[in-house]
């Protein structure tokens, strides 16, 4: 299975004639990513219809175990991003 990097997405935007240059495509893609990140920082949900929804979830503090020693370890509470695929995306990858 191949990995697709940000550079590959930029190349695709240019080759599909969505943008006239690599720098314009990079700016466009970076702007989209920055907007998603800034909205998640504010606690907002970002929905791209058909693709999916990005949201923020809070994890409670909990106790875990060090697998090597078996010693109890406290895992602090934290906020993490989550993504739920939309119906169109789920059906496309079936």
N, C-alpha and C positions, 0 to 999 in steps of 0.2 A: 504494500500500500504506500503510495507516494504522499509526501507532506507538501502542502501548498503554503508558501510564505507570502508575506505582504508584497514583496517584489513581484511575485508571480501575478498577484491580483492587479498590480499597477500595469504590468505588461499587457494583461488581458484588456484592461480599460482602454489602453492606447490602440491595441490591435483591432478591437471591436469598434473603433472610431467614436467611442464615448467622449474621449478627450483628445485634444490635438497634440499634446506632448506628455512626456513622462512626468515632468514636474507638475503639470496641471492635474494629472491623474493622481499623483502622490498627494498633492494639496487637497484634492477632493476626498480621497480615502482617509487622510489624516483628520480632516474636518469632521467627517462622519464618526470616526472613532472617538475624537475628542468630545463631541456632543453627547455620545452615549455615556462616556465616562463621567462627564460633568453632571449629567442628569442622575446617574447612579449615586454620585457623591451626595447629591441633594436628597436622596431617598426616593426619587421618582422611578417609575417603571417606564421602560422604553419598549414600545411594541412596533415591530415591522411586520405589517399584515402579510400573512402567508409564510413568512420566514420564521418569526418567533418573538419571544418576549424576554428582555433582560430585566432582572430585578435584584434587589438587595435583600439578603436574609441574615438574621442575627443568630449566631450559635451561642448557646449557653456555655458557661464554664463547666468543665467536667473533669473527672479523674480518669487517667489512662494508665497504661502499664508500659514500661520499657521492655520490649520483647527480649532483649539480651539478658537483662538482670532480673526481670520480674518486679522491679521496684515501682511503687506507685509514683505517678507524675501528674502534677496539676496542669491541665490544659486551660489556658485563659479563654474568656469569652471573646468573640470577634465577629466582625461583619464581613460577609463574603458575597461576591456576585453569583447569581444563578442565571441559567438560560433554559427556557422551555421552548422546544421546537414547535413551530406552527403546523397546522394540518397539511398545508401544501408541501412543506419541507419533509415532514414525516412520510407522506405518500410518495414523494419523489425518490427517497432513498430505500424504499421497500424492496 
